[in-house]
Amino acid sequence: MDGGRQAGLLCLGPAELAGLMPMHLWIDRAGMIRAAGPTLAKLSPSPLAGANFFDCFELRKPRGVGGPQALAALANQRILLSLRAAPATTLRGVAVRSADGQGLFFNLSFGLSVAEAVRDHRLTHADFAPTDLTVELLYLTEVKGVVMGELAALNARLRDAHLAAEAQAMTDPLTGLANRRAFEAALAQTRLRAERGGCFALLHLDLDHFKAVNDTHGHAAGDAVLTGVAAILRRELRGQDVIARVGGDEFVALAEGIGDERKIAAIAARIIAGLEALVPVPGEAARVSASIGAVLAGPGPVAGPDDLMRAADGALYAAKHAGRGRSVIVRLEGAGQRRTA
């Protein structure tokens, strides 16, 4: 061979070809696959070398190429094909005539579907040529996944922190009950439901003899009393009822769906009995009781929040004036009329 022809001829062995183009395909003029790159071979459940091209691949572009005789028309064209075996991975590339002119040589890639192909066939960076931009795309995809994961985790932490802050802002720190702000929000919603046909009871509780406990036994004993009150209220009321501490020794509760005076009277009696049995300081005479004023409202037009609270306060002070350690229940009829139960 003369020097000019030698200078224009480049021969690559299988190893070098696999390293440069791991997704190459060599087809002879009869449509039989003579060789396939190692990455391309990993995509097929059966060996590609020696198989018929049309048995292994569906040529999607250009269309109309249906047999070995038409393969020559693919030379120097961009092609789009997919594997017939599941998951029918799509490939794109270019076809050129082989050096001997007796077949075609394809150089293929995954294109934009590389992420799915890597997942479906468990490929790694070693399955791609080092200069292949696919490696960069895989890197960017991985980085994007990490960044998106961190952003999702950050958003979750921010959401949790926001919810925790909201819960803290609506909670009494000593007893864990709702605070005044939470109670007012719950009362507004409960009123709306009562005006649409529901009913509810609003209880206002004030401790009797609490000041004596604080003065005699100190604030630690007073705090023990308050946490004990919270526990008794949780025990005697239902899980769905809203219970709040709205002052030093003042508590309120909303019992939605209860409009029977006898039920509320029974609940109030159990609360008072529980408080009178409370021993917050073992071995010490630190007993308390409670006076309770209750308002029943609904269904139909309901008085405003301020009127409801005034009515509950009035019932509470009536209980205190009647001797403490008891309850007084009133029913608000319409938007403001009242009668004593």
C-alpha positions as YAML, in Angstrom:
chain: A
units: angstrom
residues:
- id: 1
  name: MET
  ca: [0.00, 0.00, 0.00]
- id: 2
  name: ASP
  ca: [1.48, 3.43, -0.93]
- id: 3
  name: GLY
  ca: [2.18, 6.16, 1.66]
- id: 4
  name: GLY
  ca: [-0.80, 8.32, 0.63]
- id: 5
  name: ARG
  ca: [-3.26, 5.51, 1.08]
- id: 6
  name: GLN
  ca: [-1.62, 4.50, 4.36]
- id: 7
  name: ALA
  ca: [-1.92, 8.07, 5.66]
- id: 8
  name: GLY
  ca: [-5.67, 8.06, 4.94]
- id: 9
  name: LEU
  ca: [-6.40, 4.67, 6.50]
- id: 10
  name: LEU
  ca: [-7.15, 4.27, 10.20]
- id: 11
  name: CYS
  ca: [-7.58, 0.79, 11.65]
- id: 12
  name: LEU
  ca: [-9.12, 0.25, 15.09]
- id: 13
  name: GLY
  ca: [-9.26, -2.99, 16.99]
- id: 14
  name: PRO
  ca: [-12.39, -4.11, 18.92]
- id: 15
  name: ALA
  ca: [-11.05, -2.81, 22.24]
- id: 16
  name: GLU
  ca: [-10.24, 0.64, 20.88]
- id: 17
  name: LEU
  ca: [-13.56, 0.85, 19.07]
- id: 18
  name: ALA
  ca: [-15.45, -0.17, 22.21]
- id: 19
  name: GLY
  ca: [-13.63, 2.51, 24.21]
- id: 20
  name: LEU
  ca: [-14.31, 5.28, 21.71]
- id: 21
  name: MET
  ca: [-17.86, 4.28, 20.75]
- id: 22
  name: PRO
  ca: [-19.37, 1.84, 23.27]
- id: 23
  name: MET
  ca: [-22.73, 2.08, 21.47]
- id: 24
  name: HIS
  ca: [-21.66, 1.28, 17.90]
- id: 25
  name: LEU
  ca: [-23.39, -1.24, 15.65]
- id: 26
  name: TRP
  ca: [-21.93, -2.92, 12.56]
- id: 27
  name: ILE
  ca: [-24.41, -4.42, 10.08]
- id: 28
  name: ASP
  ca: [-23.51, -6.31, 6.91]
- id: 29
  name: ARG
  ca: [-25.34, -5.87, 3.61]
- id: 30
  name: ALA
  ca: [-27.66, -8.81, 4.45]
- id: 31
  name: GLY
  ca: [-28.91, -7.02, 7.58]
- id: 32
  name: MET
  ca: [-27.03, -9.25, 10.02]
- id: 33
  name: ILE
  ca: [-25.34, -7.66, 13.01]
- id: 34
  name: ARG
  ca: [-21.59, -8.31, 12.81]
- id: 35
  name: ALA
  ca: [-20.63, -6.50, 16.04]
- id: 36
  name: ALA
  ca: [-22.13, -4.30, 18.77]
- id: 37
  name: GLY
  ca: [-20.53, -2.02, 21.34]
- id: 38
  name: PRO
  ca: [-20.46, -3.24, 24.96]
- id: 39
  name: THR
  ca: [-22.99, -0.70, 26.23]
- id: 40
  name: LEU
  ca: [-25.39, -1.43, 23.38]
- id: 41
  name: ALA
  ca: [-25.00, -5.18, 24.07]
- id: 42
  name: LYS
  ca: [-26.07, -4.59, 27.72]
- id: 43
  name: LEU
  ca: [-29.43, -3.27, 26.54]
- id: 44
  name: SER
  ca: [-30.48, -6.49, 24.84]
- id: 45
  name: PRO
  ca: [-31.57, -9.62, 26.75]
- id: 46
  name: SER
  ca: [-30.08, -11.78, 23.97]
- id: 47
  name: PRO
  ca: [-26.77, -11.46, 22.04]
- id: 48
  name: LEU
  ca: [-26.84, -8.91, 19.25]
- id: 49
  name: ALA
  ca: [-23.87, -10.20, 17.28]
- id: 50
  name: GLY
  ca: [-25.12, -12.70, 14.72]
- id: 51
  name: ALA
  ca: [-28.77, -11.61, 15.01]
- id: 52
  name: ASN
  ca: [-30.90, -9.98, 12.31]
- id: 53
  name: PHE
  ca: [-31.01, -6.19, 12.69]
- id: 54
  name: PHE
  ca: [-34.76, -6.02, 12.06]
- id: 55
  name: ASP
  ca: [-35.43, -8.73, 14.65]
- id: 56
  name: CYS
  ca: [-33.69, -6.68, 17.34]
- id: 57
  name: PHE
  ca: [-34.58, -3.11, 16.39]
- id: 58
  name: GLU
  ca: [-37.53, -1.15, 15.09]
- id: 59
  name: LEU
  ca: [-36.39, 1.57, 12.71]
- id: 60
  name: ARG
  ca: [-38.61, 4.58, 13.41]
- id: 61
  name: LYS
  ca: [-36.86, 7.20, 11.28]
- id: 62
  name: PRO
  ca: [-36.49, 7.24, 8.35]
- id: 63
  name: ARG
  ca: [-39.60, 5.19, 7.72]
- id: 64
  name: GLY
  ca: [-40.13, 2.76, 4.89]
- id: 65
  name: VAL
  ca: [-36.87, 0.85, 5.37]
- id: 66
  name: GLY
  ca: [-38.11, -2.70, 5.73]
- id: 67
  name: GLY
  ca: [-35.42, -5.06, 4.56]
- id: 68
  name: PRO
  ca: [-31.69, -5.57, 3.87]
- id: 69
  name: GLN
  ca: [-32.01, -4.25, 0.34]
- id: 70
  name: ALA
  ca: [-33.07, -0.84, 1.66]
- id: 71
  name: LEU
  ca: [-30.39, -0.54, 4.36]
- id: 72
  name: ALA
  ca: [-27.98, 1.18, 1.97]
- id: 73
  name: ALA
  ca: [-30.40, 4.14, 1.90]
- id: 74
  name: LEU
  ca: [-29.55, 4.86, 5.57]
- id: 75
  name: ALA
  ca: [-25.96, 5.86, 4.78]
- id: 76
  name: ASN
  ca: [-25.11, 9.37, 6.01]
- id: 77
  name: GLN
  ca: [-28.56, 9.81, 7.55]
- id: 78
  name: ARG
  ca: [-29.68, 10.55, 11.08]
- id: 79
  name: ILE
  ca: [-31.66, 7.63, 12.42]
- id: 80
  name: LEU
  ca: [-34.08, 6.93, 15.23]
- id: 81
  name: LEU
  ca: [-34.71, 3.38, 16.39]
- id: 82
  name: SER
  ca: [-35.84, 1.44, 19.45]
- id: 83
  name: LEU
  ca: [-35.10, -1.97, 20.85]
- id: 84
  name: ARG
  ca: [-37.91, -4.46, 20.37]
- id: 85
  name: ALA
  ca: [-37.22, -5.99, 23.79]
- id: 86
  name: ALA
  ca: [-38.78, -4.26, 26.80]
- id: 87
  name: PRO
  ca: [-38.47, -1.54, 27.90]
- id: 88
  name: ALA
  ca: [-38.12, -0.60, 24.20]
- id: 89
  name: THR
  ca: [-35.31, 1.90, 24.82]
- id: 90
  name: THR
  ca: [-35.14, 4.61, 22.15]
- id: 91
  name: LEU
  ca: [-31.81, 5.33, 20.44]
- id: 92
  name: ARG
  ca: [-30.72, 7.98, 18.00]
- id: 93
  name: GLY
  ca: [-27.59, 8.38, 15.93]
- id: 94
  name: VAL
  ca: [-26.04, 8.42, 12.48]
- id: 95
  name: ALA
  ca: [-25.26, 5.67, 9.91]
- id: 96
  name: VAL
  ca: [-22.26, 5.56, 7.57]
- id: 97
  name: ARG
  ca: [-21.03, 2.93, 5.12]
- id: 98
  name: SER
  ca: [-18.48, 0.51, 6.52]
- id: 99
  name: ALA
  ca: [-14.92, 0.75, 5.28]
- id: 100
  name: ASP
  ca: [-15.35, -2.26, 2.98]
- id: 101
  name: GLY
  ca: [-18.54, -0.82, 1.50]
- id: 102
  name: GLN
  ca: [-20.36, -4.04, 2.35]
- id: 103
  name: GLY
  ca: [-22.49, -2.79, 5.22]
- id: 104
  name: LEU
  ca: [-23.33, 0.03, 7.62]
- id: 105
  name: PHE
  ca: [-21.75, 1.35, 10.74]
- id: 106
  name: PHE
  ca: [-24.05, 3.06, 13.31]
- id: 107
  name: ASN
  ca: [-22.94, 5.28, 16.18]
- id: 108
  name: LEU
  ca: [-25.85, 5.53, 18.64]
- id: 109
  name: SER
  ca: [-26.77, 7.43, 21.80]
- id: 110
  name: PHE
  ca: [-29.72, 7.78, 24.19]
- id: 111
  name: GLY
  ca: [-30.32, 11.48, 23.62]
- id: 112
  name: LEU
  ca: [-32.63, 13.11, 26.14]
- id: 113
  name: SER
  ca: [-33.86, 9.73, 27.40]
- id: 114
  name: VAL
  ca: [-30.49, 8.96, 28.99]
- id: 115
  name: ALA
  ca: [-31.75, 9.22, 32.58]
- id: 116
  name: GLU
  ca: [-34.46, 6.62, 31.95]
- id: 117
  name: ALA
  ca: [-31.98, 4.36, 30.15]
- id: 118
  name: VAL
  ca: [-29.49, 4.55, 33.01]
- id: 119
  name: ARG
  ca: [-32.26, 3.64, 35.44]
- id: 120
  name: ASP
  ca: [-33.76, 0.86, 33.31]
- id: 121
  name: HIS
  ca: [-30.45, -0.81, 32.39]
- id: 122
  name: ARG
  ca: [-28.41, 0.08, 35.51]
- id: 123
  name: LEU
  ca: [-25.71, 1.82, 33.53]
- id: 124
  name: THR
  ca: [-22.80, 3.73, 35.04]
- id: 125
  name: HIS
  ca: [-20.35, 6.33, 33.76]
- id: 126
  name: ALA
  ca: [-18.09, 3.43, 32.69]
- id: 127
  name: ASP
  ca: [-20.65, 2.51, 30.03]
- id: 128
  name: PHE
  ca: [-20.08, 5.78, 28.17]
- id: 129
  name: ALA
  ca: [-17.12, 7.20, 26.30]
- id: 130
  name: PRO
  ca: [-15.21, 9.68, 28.51]
- id: 131
  name: THR
  ca: [-15.79, 12.45, 25.97]
- id: 132
  name: ASP
  ca: [-19.49, 11.70, 25.62]
- id: 133
  name: LEU
  ca: [-21.62, 14.67, 26.71]
- id: 134
  name: THR
  ca: [-23.98, 12.08, 28.16]
- id: 135
  name: VAL
  ca: [-21.58, 11.73, 31.09]
- id: 136
  name: GLU
  ca: [-21.92, 15.46, 31.75]
- id: 137
  name: LEU
  ca: [-25.69, 15.19, 31.44]
- id: 138
  name: LEU
  ca: [-25.70, 12.31, 33.93]
- id: 139
  name: TYR
  ca: [-23.62, 14.40, 36.30]
- id: 140
  name: LEU
  ca: [-25.98, 17.36, 35.98]
- id: 141
  name: THR
  ca: [-28.98, 15.07, 36.48]
- id: 142
  name: GLU
  ca: [-27.40, 13.63, 39.61]
- id: 143
  name: VAL
  ca: [-26.55, 17.07, 40.93]
- id: 144
  name: LYS
  ca: [-30.06, 18.28, 40.14]
- id: 145
  name: GLY
  ca: [-31.49, 15.29, 42.04]
- id: 146
  name: VAL
  ca: [-29.32, 16.06, 45.06]
- id: 147
  name: VAL
  ca: [-30.20, 19.77, 44.96]
- id: 148
  name: MET
  ca: [-33.91, 19.06, 44.54]
- id: 149
  name: GLY
  ca: [-33.74, 16.57, 47.41]
- id: 150
  name: GLU
  ca: [-32.06, 19.14, 49.64]
- id: 151
  name: LEU
  ca: [-34.62, 21.79, 48.65]
- id: 152
  name: ALA
  ca: [-37.47, 19.38, 49.41]
- id: 153
  name: ALA
  ca: [-35.90, 18.54, 52.78]
- id: 154
  name: LEU
  ca: [-35.41, 22.25, 53.52]
- id: 155
  name: ASN
  ca: [-39.02, 23.00, 52.60]
- id: 156
  name: ALA
  ca: [-40.18, 20.15, 54.84]
- id: 157
  name: ARG
  ca: [-38.10, 21.51, 57.73]
- id: 158
  name: LEU
  ca: [-39.42, 25.03, 57.16]
- id: 159
  name: ARG
  ca: [-42.99, 23.70, 56.99]
- id: 160
  name: ASP
  ca: [-42.51, 21.73, 60.20]
- id: 161
  name: ALA
  ca: [-40.95, 24.75, 61.90]
- id: 162
  name: HIS
  ca: [-43.84, 26.93, 60.74]
- id: 163
  name: LEU
  ca: [-46.40, 24.43, 62.01]
- id: 164
  name: ALA
  ca: [-44.52, 24.11, 65.30]
- id: 165
  name: ALA
  ca: [-44.40, 27.89, 65.67]
- id: 166
  name: GLU
  ca: [-48.10, 28.15, 64.91]
- id: 167
  name: ALA
  ca: [-48.88, 25.42, 67.43]
- id: 168
  name: GLN
  ca: [-46.70, 27.13, 70.04]
- id: 169
  name: ALA
  ca: [-48.41, 30.44, 69.40]
- id: 170
  name: MET
  ca: [-51.79, 28.76, 70.04]
- id: 171
  name: THR
  ca: [-50.77, 26.77, 73.13]
- id: 172
  name: ASP
  ca: [-50.56, 27.59, 76.84]
- id: 173
  name: PRO
  ca: [-46.97, 26.68, 77.78]
- id: 174
  name: LEU
  ca: [-47.72, 25.48, 81.32]
- id: 175
  name: THR
  ca: [-50.71, 23.20, 80.74]
- id: 176
  name: GLY
  ca: [-50.39, 22.37, 77.04]
- id: 177
  name: LEU
  ca: [-54.00, 23.44, 76.54]
- id: 178
  name: ALA
  ca: [-55.10, 25.92, 73.88]
- id: 179
  name: ASN
  ca: [-54.59, 29.59, 74.73]
- id: 180
  name: ARG
  ca: [-57.01, 32.50, 74.36]
- id: 181
  name: ARG
  ca: [-56.06, 33.09, 70.73]
- id: 182
  name: ALA
  ca: [-56.77, 29.47, 69.80]
- id: 183
  name: PHE
  ca: [-60.02, 29.48, 71.76]
- id: 184
  name: GLU
  ca: [-61.29, 32.63, 70.01]
- id: 185
  name: ALA
  ca: [-60.56, 31.10, 66.60]
- id: 186
  name: ALA
  ca: [-62.36, 27.88, 67.57]
- id: 187
  name: LEU
  ca: [-65.34, 29.80, 68.94]
- id: 188
  name: ALA
  ca: [-65.74, 31.72, 65.68]
- id: 189
  name: GLN
  ca: [-65.89, 28.47, 63.68]
- id: 190
  name: THR
  ca: [-68.19, 26.79, 66.18]
- id: 191
  name: ARG
  ca: [-70.65, 29.72, 66.01]
- id: 192
  name: LEU
  ca: [-70.81, 29.45, 62.21]
- id: 193
  name: ARG
  ca: [-71.61, 25.74, 62.38]
- id: 194
  name: ALA
  ca: [-74.27, 26.34, 65.06]
- id: 195
  name: GLU
  ca: [-75.96, 28.93, 62.86]
- id: 196
  name: ARG
  ca: [-76.17, 26.28, 60.14]
- id: 197
  name: GLY
  ca: [-78.01, 23.90, 62.45]
- id: 198
  name: GLY
  ca: [-75.52, 22.78, 65.09]
- id: 199
  name: CYS
  ca: [-75.32, 23.50, 68.79]
- id: 200
  name: PHE
  ca: [-72.64, 23.81, 71.44]
- id: 201
  name: ALA
  ca: [-71.92, 24.45, 75.10]
- id: 202
  name: LEU
  ca: [-69.43, 27.05, 76.30]
- id: 203
  name: LEU
  ca: [-68.05, 26.40, 79.80]
- id: 204
  name: HIS
  ca: [-66.17, 29.00, 81.84]
- id: 205
  name: LEU
  ca: [-64.35, 27.64, 84.90]
- id: 206
  name: ASP
  ca: [-62.67, 29.63, 87.67]
- id: 207
  name: LEU
  ca: [-60.85, 27.96, 90.55]
- id: 208
  name: ASP
  ca: [-62.01, 28.49, 94.11]
- id: 209
  name: HIS
  ca: [-59.36, 28.93, 96.85]
- id: 210
  name: PHE
  ca: [-56.50, 28.98, 94.33]
- id: 211
  name: LYS
  ca: [-54.95, 32.15, 95.81]
- id: 212
  name: ALA
  ca: [-54.67, 30.41, 99.17]
- id: 213
  name: VAL
  ca: [-52.67, 27.59, 97.59]
- id: 214
  name: ASN
  ca: [-50.24, 30.04, 96.00]
- id: 215
  name: ASP
  ca: [-49.88, 32.12, 99.15]
- id: 216
  name: THR
  ca: [-49.42, 29.13, 101.47]
- id: 217
  name: HIS
  ca: [-47.50, 26.64, 99.37]
- id: 218
  name: GLY
  ca: [-45.84, 28.78, 96.70]
- id: 219
  name: HIS
  ca: [-46.06, 29.07, 92.96]
- id: 220
  name: ALA
  ca: [-44.72, 25.56, 92.33]
- id: 221
  name: ALA
  ca: [-47.77, 24.17, 94.11]
- id: 222
  name: GLY
  ca: [-49.95, 26.58, 92.13]
- id: 223
  name: ASP
  ca: [-48.46, 25.32, 88.86]
- id: 224
  name: ALA
  ca: [-49.10, 21.74, 90.00]
- id: 225
  name: VAL
  ca: [-52.75, 22.65, 90.61]
- id: 226
  name: LEU
  ca: [-53.08, 24.18, 87.14]
- id: 227
  name: THR
  ca: [-51.57, 21.18, 85.37]
- id: 228
  name: GLY
  ca: [-53.84, 18.95, 87.47]
- id: 229
  name: VAL
  ca: [-56.85, 20.99, 86.36]
- id: 230
  name: ALA
  ca: [-55.81, 20.54, 82.73]
- id: 231
  name: ALA
  ca: [-55.58, 16.77, 83.19]
- id: 232
  name: ILE
  ca: [-59.05, 16.59, 84.77]
- id: 233
  name: LEU
  ca: [-60.60, 18.70, 82.00]
- id: 234
  name: ARG
  ca: [-59.05, 16.45, 79.35]
- id: 235
  name: ARG
  ca: [-60.38, 13.40, 81.20]
- id: 236
  name: GLU
  ca: [-63.94, 14.63, 81.63]
- id: 237
  name: LEU
  ca: [-64.36, 16.29, 78.23]
- id: 238
  name: ARG
  ca: [-64.14, 14.63, 74.82]
- id: 239
  name: GLY
  ca: [-61.11, 14.50, 72.58]
- id: 240
  name: GLN
  ca: [-62.72, 16.79, 70.01]
- id: 241
  name: ASP
  ca: [-63.68, 19.44, 72.58]
- id: 242
  name: VAL
  ca: [-61.57, 22.61, 72.70]
- id: 243
  name: ILE
  ca: [-60.13, 23.29, 76.16]
- id: 244
  name: ALA
  ca: [-58.18, 26.48, 76.84]
- id: 245
  name: ARG
  ca: [-56.52, 28.31, 79.70]
- id: 246
  name: VAL
  ca: [-57.39, 31.98, 79.23]
- id: 247
  name: GLY
  ca: [-56.09, 33.48, 82.47]
- id: 248
  name: GLY
  ca: [-54.20, 32.67, 85.65]
- id: 249
  name: ASP
  ca: [-56.76, 30.19, 87.02]
- id: 250
  name: GLU
  ca: [-59.45, 30.60, 84.37]
- id: 251
  name: PHE
  ca: [-60.32, 27.89, 81.87]
- id: 252
  name: VAL
  ca: [-62.87, 27.65, 79.08]
- id: 253
  name: ALA
  ca: [-64.14, 24.76, 77.01]
- id: 254
  name: LEU
  ca: [-66.23, 24.35, 73.86]
- id: 255
  name: ALA
  ca: [-68.29, 21.16, 73.65]
- id: 256
  name: GLU
  ca: [-69.77, 21.14, 70.14]
- id: 257
  name: GLY
  ca: [-72.89, 19.08, 69.48]
- id: 258
  name: ILE
  ca: [-74.06, 19.11, 73.10]
- id: 259
  name: GLY
  ca: [-77.23, 21.11, 73.79]
- id: 260
  name: ASP
  ca: [-78.69, 19.19, 76.72]
- id: 261
  name: GLU
  ca: [-78.57, 20.97, 80.11]
- id: 262
  name: ARG
  ca: [-78.45, 17.65, 81.99]
- id: 263
  name: LYS
  ca: [-75.39, 16.46, 80.09]
- id: 264
  name: ILE
  ca: [-73.54, 19.69, 80.73]
- id: 265
  name: ALA
  ca: [-74.58, 19.67, 84.39]
- id: 266
  name: ALA
  ca: [-73.25, 16.11, 84.73]
- id: 267
  name: ILE
  ca: [-69.95, 17.04, 83.07]
- id: 268
  name: ALA
  ca: [-69.59, 20.11, 85.32]
- id: 269
  name: ALA
  ca: [-70.31, 18.00, 88.42]
- id: 270
  name: ARG
  ca: [-67.62, 15.48, 87.46]
- id: 271
  name: ILE
  ca: [-65.09, 18.25, 86.84]
- id: 272
  name: ILE
  ca: [-65.79, 19.85, 90.23]
- id: 273
  name: ALA
  ca: [-65.61, 16.49, 92.01]
- id: 274
  name: GLY
  ca: [-62.29, 15.73, 90.30]
- id: 275
  name: LEU
  ca: [-60.84, 19.08, 91.33]
- id: 276
  name: GLU
  ca: [-61.94, 18.71, 94.95]
- id: 277
  name: ALA
  ca: [-60.19, 15.33, 95.05]
- id: 278
  name: LEU
  ca: [-57.00, 16.76, 93.54]
- id: 279
  name: VAL
  ca: [-53.92, 16.58, 95.81]
- id: 280
  name: PRO
  ca: [-51.24, 18.60, 94.00]
- id: 281
  name: VAL
  ca: [-48.86, 18.66, 97.00]
- id: 282
  name: PRO
  ca: [-48.63, 15.25, 98.72]
- id: 283
  name: GLY
  ca: [-49.23, 15.48, 102.43]
- id: 284
  name: GLU
  ca: [-50.28, 19.11, 102.27]
- id: 285
  name: ALA
  ca: [-53.72, 20.66, 102.55]
- id: 286
  name: ALA
  ca: [-53.70, 22.39, 99.18]
- id: 287
  name: ARG
  ca: [-57.22, 21.62, 98.05]
- id: 288
  name: VAL
  ca: [-59.19, 23.62, 95.49]
- id: 289
  name: SER
  ca: [-62.63, 23.56, 93.97]
- id: 290
  name: ALA
  ca: [-64.22, 25.38, 91.06]
- id: 291
  name: SER
  ca: [-67.22, 27.41, 89.98]
- id: 292
  name: ILE
  ca: [-68.49, 26.85, 86.46]
- id: 293
  name: GLY
  ca: [-70.72, 28.95, 84.26]
- id: 294
  name: ALA
  ca: [-72.03, 27.34, 81.09]
- id: 295
  name: VAL
  ca: [-73.87, 28.71, 78.07]
- id: 296
  name: LEU
  ca: [-75.87, 26.59, 75.63]
- id: 297
  name: ALA
  ca: [-76.33, 28.02, 72.12]
- id: 298
  name: GLY
  ca: [-77.81, 26.94, 68.79]
- id: 299
  name: PRO
  ca: [-79.19, 25.76, 66.56]
- id: 300
  name: GLY
  ca: [-80.06, 28.89, 64.61]
- id: 301
  name: PRO
  ca: [-78.93, 32.48, 65.19]
- id: 302
  name: VAL
  ca: [-76.17, 32.67, 67.81]
- id: 303
  name: ALA
  ca: [-75.05, 35.65, 69.88]
- id: 304
  name: GLY
  ca: [-71.69, 37.21, 69.08]
- id: 305
  name: PRO
  ca: [-68.50, 36.03, 70.82]
- id: 306
  name: ASP
  ca: [-68.49, 38.92, 73.31]
- id: 307
  name: ASP
  ca: [-72.12, 38.28, 74.24]
- id: 308
  name: LEU
  ca: [-71.41, 34.57, 74.68]
- id: 309
  name: MET
  ca: [-68.48, 35.26, 76.97]
- id: 310
  name: ARG
  ca: [-70.47, 37.83, 78.98]
- id: 311
  name: ALA
  ca: [-73.23, 35.28, 79.42]
- id: 312
  name: ALA
  ca: [-70.73, 32.63, 80.55]
- id: 313
  name: ASP
  ca: [-69.10, 35.12, 82.95]
- id: 314
  name: GLY
  ca: [-72.50, 36.01, 84.38]
- id: 315
  name: ALA
  ca: [-73.31, 32.32, 84.93]
- id: 316
  name: LEU
  ca: [-69.88, 31.79, 86.54]
- id: 317
  name: TYR
  ca: [-70.32, 34.63, 89.03]
- id: 318
  name: ALA
  ca: [-73.84, 33.44, 89.81]
- id: 319
  name: ALA
  ca: [-72.29, 30.08, 90.74]
- id: 320
  name: LYS
  ca: [-69.74, 31.81, 92.98]
- id: 321
  name: HIS
  ca: [-72.40, 33.92, 94.68]
- id: 322
  name: ALA
  ca: [-74.48, 30.81, 95.26]
- id: 323
  name: GLY
  ca: [-71.72, 29.31, 97.39]
- id: 324
  name: ARG
  ca: [-68.91, 28.19, 95.00]
- id: 325
  name: GLY
  ca: [-68.14, 24.62, 94.05]
- id: 326
  name: ARG
  ca: [-71.14, 24.43, 91.74]
- id: 327
  name: SER
  ca: [-72.30, 25.23, 88.22]
- id: 328
  name: VAL
  ca: [-74.92, 27.49, 86.67]
- id: 329
  name: ILE
  ca: [-76.12, 26.86, 83.13]
- id: 330
  name: VAL
  ca: [-77.91, 29.34, 80.88]
- id: 331
  name: ARG
  ca: [-79.36, 28.93, 77.41]
- id: 332
  name: LEU
  ca: [-79.12, 31.73, 74.86]
- id: 333
  name: GLU
  ca: [-82.15, 31.67, 72.60]
- id: 334
  name: GLY
  ca: [-81.90, 33.46, 69.27]
- id: 335
  name: ALA
  ca: [-79.12, 35.99, 69.01]
- id: 336
  name: GLY
  ca: [-79.20, 37.30, 72.55]
- id: 337
  name: GLN
  ca: [-82.15, 36.28, 74.76]
- id: 338
  name: ARG
  ca: [-81.28, 34.22, 77.79]
- id: 339
  name: ARG
  ca: [-82.95, 32.04, 80.31]
- id: 340
  name: THR
  ca: [-81.47, 30.18, 83.27]
- id: 341
  name: ALA
  ca: [-81.45, 26.39, 83.10]
...
